[in-house]
Amino acid sequence: MQLNTVIFDMDGLLINSEPLWNEAANEVFAKYNIALSDEDYLITTGLRTREFVEWWAGHFNITADKAVLEQEIYDVVMEKIANAYIAMPGVQHVFDFFKSRGFKVGIASSSPIELIELVMEMYSLKQSVHHHASANLLKYAKPHPEVYINCADTLGSHPLECICFEDSFNGMIAAKAARMKCVVVPNKEVFTKPCWGAADIILSSLEEFNEQHLQQLQ
């Protein structure tokens, strides 16, 4: 099948929001005298906040209401993202690249829909994105492929017509489980790890993607 659709993850790929999520979680967890290291965060990168909270609340035996912790983290990170310029290099380039070639464009993120819409508004992506999907309220989140399959369905695309851009291992697994091509743009701290072997292409920046890469995926 001919590739005609591109679907982007958001956090860590389009925006450098992972440090802000870390700050927000640390501010909330500080109430319980808990501080997560950078290495701790790498363990749960790509999970929904719900799973993130469940993981670390269980690890540290936090008995507080997990739904309350989740909402507190959301509230803090929404404010942080709204007050910072954190677009990743190459965002406009890669959107223009696919728009000029007539691709359908989607965003499929584990973040809540309100945050996806905030980012689209802040970085003038609303006119370029044909559909945005959140895994936040789905039964399954990444690495399950549900959010990618749902996004493709709404776009009217077969999975084999889709390219996904991801930055996390869980996201890559979700894209490949959906039978989509996957371009990964990992954080520099984990760029050389062997876990990216399942990806079709690995880049250090969205700025690098070009016609040769597209032909390689075709």
NORHU-V634593 format. One line per field, one symbol per residue. psi: psi as a letter, one per 30 degrees, with the letter a starting at -180 (. if undefined). A space follows every 10 residues. Layout:
# NORHU-V634593
psi = ???
This chain:
# NORHU-V634593
psi = kkkgkkkkld kfeekifeee eeeeeeeeff fghkkkleee eeegkfllee eeeeefeeeg hkfljeeeee eeeeeeeeee efgkjgklkf eeeeeeeeef ggkkklkjlf lleeeeeeee eeghfeffkf kkkkgeglek lkgkgeeeee eeeefgkkef gkkkklflee eeeeeeffhl kkkkilkffg egkffgffle kklfkfffka eeeeeee.
